[in-house]
């Protein structure tokens, strides 16, 4: 296993732990999270959808079934973490440190998966057996 693949698995694994932990907190301690969102100036109705989006984004990153979905997940995580860090900095509550760590991990994950050759969907080039007629041919 190359250093680049190790960097991908370590950064993505640590990032995943942070995101799953955050999503679990959103579900298990809604009142506390709601209070924090209100203090940061965010509406509370985004808590549950954000938790679900974090889990779905991780599935897109780990499965790599669709290049588009994987890249959208990385972009979503990037912007969510930028907004989280800036909101915590503006609030002056010191909560920005975890967001910056997660941001560094997601950037490392994105760069290392590209360098390690994880690009592209995990699909074959042709699903039809050799000699089979394709749809529309006669």
C-alpha positions in Angstrom: 0.0 0.0 0.0 1.4 3.4 -1.0 1.8 6.4 1.2 -0.9 8.2 -0.8 -3.4 5.4 -0.2 -2.6 5.3 3.5 -3.1 9.1 3.6 -6.5 8.6 2.0 -7.6 5.9 4.4 -6.4 7.7 7.5 -7.7 11.1 6.6 -11.0 9.8 5.3 -11.4 7.5 8.3 -10.8 10.3 10.8 -13.0 12.6 8.9 -15.7 10.0 8.8 -15.6 9.5 12.6 -16.0 13.3 13.0 -19.0 13.5 10.6 -20.7 10.4 12.0 -20.2 11.7 15.5 -21.6 15.1 14.5 -24.6 13.5 12.8 -25.3 11.2 15.9 -25.1 14.3 18.1 -27.6 16.1 15.9 -30.1 13.2 16.4 -29.3 12.3 20.0 -29.0 15.8 21.5 -31.3 17.9 19.3 -32.0 20.5 22.1 -28.3 21.3 22.7 -27.6 21.4 19.0 -30.6 23.6 18.4 -29.4 26.0 21.0 -25.9 26.1 19.4 -27.4 26.7 15.9 -29.5 29.5 17.2 -26.5 31.1 18.8 -24.5 30.8 15.6 -27.4 32.4 13.6 -28.4 29.3 11.7 -32.0 28.1 11.5 -32.8 25.0 13.5 -34.8 23.3 10.7 -31.6 22.4 8.9 -30.3 20.2 11.7 -31.9 16.9 10.7 -31.3 17.3 6.9 -27.7 18.3 7.6 -27.2 15.1 9.7 -28.7 13.0 6.9 -26.6 14.8 4.3 -23.4 14.1 6.3 -24.1 10.3 6.3 -25.1 10.2 2.6 -22.0 12.2 1.7 -19.8 9.7 3.5 -21.5 6.9 1.6 -20.7 8.7 -1.7 -17.1 9.2 -0.7 -16.5 5.7 0.5 -18.3 3.8 -2.2 -17.1 5.9 -5.1 -20.0 4.5 -7.3 -20.5 7.9 -9.0 -17.7 10.4 -9.7 -20.3 13.2 -9.7 -21.9 12.3 -6.4 -18.4 11.8 -4.8 -17.3 15.2 -6.0 -20.5 16.8 -4.9 -20.1 15.3 -1.4 -16.6 16.6 -1.1 -17.8 20.1 -2.2 -20.7 19.9 0.3 -18.3 19.0 3.1 -15.9 21.7 2.1 -18.5 24.5 2.1 -20.2 23.2 5.3 -16.9 23.2 7.1 -16.0 26.7 5.9 -19.4 28.0 7.1 -19.1 26.2 10.4 -15.6 27.6 11.0 -16.6 31.1 10.1 -19.7 31.0 12.2 -17.8 29.8 15.2 -15.1 32.5 14.7 -17.8 35.2 14.4 -19.5 33.9 17.6 -16.1 33.9 19.4 -16.9 30.6 21.1 -13.7 28.7 20.1 -15.6 25.9 18.3 -13.8 26.7 15.0 -10.9 24.5 15.8 -12.8 21.2 15.2 -14.2 22.6 11.9 -10.7 23.5 10.8 -9.4 20.0 11.6 -12.2 18.4 9.7 -11.6 20.8 6.8 -7.9 19.8 6.7 -8.9 16.1 6.8 -11.4 16.5 3.9 -8.9 18.4 1.8 -6.3 15.7 2.5 -8.8 13.0 1.6 -9.8 14.7 -1.6 -6.2 15.3 -2.8 -5.0 11.8 -1.8 -7.9 9.9 -3.4 -7.0 11.7 -6.7 -3.3 11.0 -6.3 -3.9 7.4 -5.4 -5.8 6.7 -8.5 -9.2 6.3 -6.9 -10.8 8.5 -9.5 -13.7 7.2 -11.6 -16.7 5.1 -10.9 -16.3 1.4 -10.1 -18.1 0.2 -13.2 -17.0 -2.0 -16.1 -16.6 -0.6 -19.6 -19.1 -3.0 -21.1 -21.9 -4.9 -19.5 -22.9 -6.9 -22.6 -21.2 -10.2 -23.2 -19.0 -10.5 -26.3 -21.1 -11.2 -29.4 -24.4 -10.1 -27.8 -26.6 -7.7 -29.7 -27.0 -4.3 -28.1 -30.3 -2.5 -27.8 -31.2 -0.8 -31.1 -29.0 -2.9 -33.3 -30.5 -5.3 -35.8 
